[in-house]
Amino acid sequence: MNFKKIYLFFGLLLTQLSFSQEGIAVYSDYLSDNYYLIHPSMAGAANCAKLRLTARQQWFGQDDAPQLQTLSFNGRLGERSGVGIIAFNDKNGYHSQTGAKVTYAHHIMFSRSDYDLNQLSFGMSAGLVQSRLDETEFLEFDPVAPGGIQQKDSYFNIDIGASYHFLDFYAHFTAKNILATRRDIYSDIESDNLKKYLVSAGYVFGFQESLQWEPSLMFQYTDQTREKTIDINLKVYKEMDFGRLWGGLSYRRALDGAQYSDGSSAQNQNLQYFTPIIGVNYKNFMFAYTYSYLTGDVRFDNSGFHQITLGLNLFCKREKYDCNCPAVN
């Protein structure tokens, strides 16, 4: 195997590990006050309705590099219900997809007052996705992808999940793409099992008049390929006169490695990357920037992945919950 093939093989493997097109890919943008993007039970869980716009660009300078844009809105509907909607556009080389999800969530409050946070939430998202494979620029004949055409296919799927918030603690569970859905666009080589499971939890330490520290974890499991990844996160918040300043660091590692040849011996490498993040809340506005850097001996490019998130909080309650809970307050 020559070095070019090593890059192609391992790069495609990393793409399948973390960026597979099965709806919205799970990156680190949920840390930008955007948990609703991956957990449907977070629709309407906060004391404000949240409008979020994200734009992600990978590998600047590379043709047809992966990019993703999302637009989401979620808010409370009455005392116990939440609703939300997500639209997204995802492009990765010759493959691209656009889609939308609508969400309903139900929230059960166990608190004795409106200031204490003790909330159990359930949510379900239903989404329609159109996948496209552009074969018009294929130069070599392949019986699986004969070239010269642009294939399209649409499919429907459902996500379900639950969240629990108790004062400074939170936990989430989500099952994505729970329906068996075959996409004919990639012929018979593609499985109809797109299920992925997410589990996350965190706790916020500190006081509002000083620094607040938020360690958290997220575990992902892909059912068909049995791939597992874990995120280890730490965020820090500081209340300012103008609002809130915050930042953090996320480390993602695949628990399953892949072998590659370096010319003389076989080596093993796990997907892993670091994501620093910085953000600011000013009045009802939010801005965040994340930069993800992939590590390891084998990778497509030395540049990182850039993402910007713009947010606006609307229809906020008069009083916040009496807790260190930035994702809800």
N, C-alpha and C positions, 0 to 999 in steps of 0.2 A: 504494500500500500504506500503510494507516494504521499508527500507532505500535503499537497493540495487536496487529495482525497481525505486525508485525516481531518483537515479543517472542515470540509464539506460534511463528512460523516458526523463529527462531533458537534458542529454547529447546528445541524438539523436535529440532533438528539437534544441539545439544549433547548431548541425551539419547541420540541414536543414536551419537554419537561415543564416549561414554565409559560410558554406563550402560545399553546395550542389554541386553535380557533374553535371554541365551543361556546360561543356567547362572549361576554366581556371577560377578557383575561384578568386574572387576579394578580395585580402588581402591588406596589406599596402605597397607592394613592388613597387607600382607606384611612391611612394615618393623617391625611389632610382634612380632618373633621368630616369624613365622608364614609362612615360605616354603612350607610344605607346602600352604597354601591355594591356591596357584597353580601349584606345581611338584610333580607326583606322585612324582618321583624323590627328593624329600626325606623321604618316609615312612621313618622309622627311621634316617635319616642321622645324627642327633645322638646324643650319649652318654646322653641321657635320653629317655624317652617324654614326649610333650607333649600336654597337654589345653588347648585354647584356646576361649574363648567371646568373640564379638565382637558389638557392637550399634552400628549406624550410623543416624543420623537427619539428614536434610537439610532445610534451610529451615524452622526452627522458626517456628510461627505460620501456616504455609500448610496448607490442607486437602489431605489425600491426598498429602502430600509423600513422596518416596522414603525408604524405610527398609529395612535389611537386618540380619538376624541369622544368625550362623553358629556352629556347634558342631563342633569337630574334635578328633580324637585320632589320634596316630600313634606308633609305637614299633618297636623292633627285635624280630625274631622269629628266634631263633637267631643264628648268627655272620654270615650273609650276607643275610638277608632282612629286609624291613620291611613293615609293614601299616598301614593307616590307614582312617578313615571320616570323612566330612563330611556334616552335615545343615545345610540352610539354608532361610530364608524371606525372600523378596524381594518388596517391594510398591512399585509406582510408579503412583499414581493408580488408574485402572480396571484396570490390569494387575497381576498378581501371579503368583508362582511359588514352589513348594516342591519340594525335591528332596533326594537323598542320593547320595553317591559312596562306593565302596569301592576301596581302592588296594592294589596289591602292588608292591614295589620290590625290586630285587636290587642288592647293594653288593659291589664288587670292591675289596679292599684291596691296594695295592702297597707298603705300608709295611714296613719291616724290623722294627718293634716296635709295640707297642700304644700308644705315646706319640706316634709320628709320624703325621701325617694326610696320606694320599695315597690318595684314594678316588674311584672312578668308580661312578656309580649310574644305574640305569635304572628307570623306574616307569611304571605304567599304572593309570589310574582308569576305572572303569565306573560310569556314573551314570544315574539315572532322574529325570526332571523332569516335574512337572505344571504347565502354564501355565493361567491363568484370565483371562478377560476379562469383567468385570461390566458389562453393558449395561442393567441395570435402571434406572439413573438418567439414561440418555440422553434428552434432551428433544426433539431434532430428528431427523427421519428421515434415515437414510443407508443406501443400498442395500448398502454393504459391512458396516455394523454396524447392523442394523435396530432394535436396542434391545429392552428388555423381557425379556431372557434373560441367563443367566450361562453362557458357553461354557467348556468345559474340554477340554484335550487333553494327553496324556502322550507323552513321547518318550524314547528311550534314546540315549546317546552315549558316546564314549570319548575320554580324554585320554592322551597319551603324552609322555614327556620323559626327559631325561638331565641329570645334574649331575656336576660335577667339583670336588673340593676338594683343594688342595695347600697345606698349611701355611696361610698367611695369605690365599691367593687362592681365589676360587670363581667358577664360571660355571654357568649353567643354560640349558636350551632346552626349551620345551614347545609342543606342538601340541594345541590344545583343540578339541573337537567335530570329530573327524576324519571322522565318518560323515556322509553326506548324509541329512538327516532333515527331512522336510517336516512342518510343524505346521499343521493345517487350521484352527486356531482363528482365524487372521487372514486367512482366505480365500486367494485366489490371488495376493495382492500380496506374500506373504512368500516369500523364497528358502529353499531347503533347504540352502544353503551357510552353515554357522555357524562355519566354521573360523577360528581365530585363532592367531597364532604369537607367542610370548614369548621374548625373549632377554635375559638379565641377567648382569651380572658385577660383581665388586667386589674390593677389597683392603683389608686392615686394617693400618694403620701404628701404631707406638708400642710401649710396654711396659706390662705389667699393673700395675706399681707406679706408673705415671703415666697420662696420658691416652692413649686409643687412638682413632684416627681411621679412619673407614670410608667412603670415597667409593665410589659404585656407580652403575650405569646400568641402565635397563631399557627395551627397545624392544618395542612392540606393533605387529602388523600384522594387520588384518582382511581376509580373503581376498575376500569378496564385494564390499565397498565400497572396497577398497584404501586404507582409512584407516590412518594411521601416527601413533603418539604416542611420545614419549620421556620417561622420568623421569630426572632428575638428582638424586641423593641424597647427603647427607652426614650421617653419624651420629658421635657422640662418646660414648665410654664412660669411666667413672671407677669404679675399684674402691674400695669403702668397707668399713668394719668390718662393716656389717650385710649387705652384698651388693654390688650393682652399680647405679649411677645412670647413666642414659643419655638422650640426646635427639638431635634432628636436624632437618633441613629437607629437604623434597622439593619439586621443581618439575616439574610435568608440562605438556607443550606438545604440541598436535597439529601435525603437519607439513603438514596440509592445512587451508586456511582456507575460510571461507564468506562470501559477499557479502550485504550487507543495505543497505537504503536508510534514510538518516537524514532524508529529506524533500527534500534538495537535491542529493544526490550519492550514488553507490554507494560503500560502504566495505567493507573486508575485515577479518575478525577470525578469529584462531585460538583454539581452546580452550586455556586455560592457567589453572592454579591452583597455589597454594602450600599446602604442608601441613607445619606445624611438628608435632613429635612429642616427647613426653616419656614416660619409663618408668623403672621401678624393679624390680629383682629382689631379693627378700628371702627368704633360704633357698630353698625350692623354689617360691615364689610369684612371679608376675609381674603387674604392672599397667602399662598404657600408655594414653595419651590422645592422639588426633590431631584436628587441626582443619584442614579444607581450606577455602580461600577462593578463589572463582572471580573472576578479573579480566576486565576488558573493559567496553566501553560498553554492550553488550547482554547482559542476564542476567535471570533470573526474579526474583531476590530478592537483597538486600544481605547477608543472613545467610549463614553458612557451613555446613559439614557437620561434625558432631561424631561421633566414634567412640571407644568404650571397648573395651579388650581385657583380659580376665582370663585368667591362665594358671596352670597347675600342672605342674611337672616331676616325673615319677615314674620309679621303677626305674632310677636313675642308676648309671653305672659308678663303680667306686671311684676311678679316676684319670681326669683329663681329658687331652685331647690337648695336647701341648706346642706350642701355636701361639696366635696372636691370631685366634680363629675363634669369635665369639660365637654364631653361628647353629648351631654344632655342639657347642660345649662347654656 
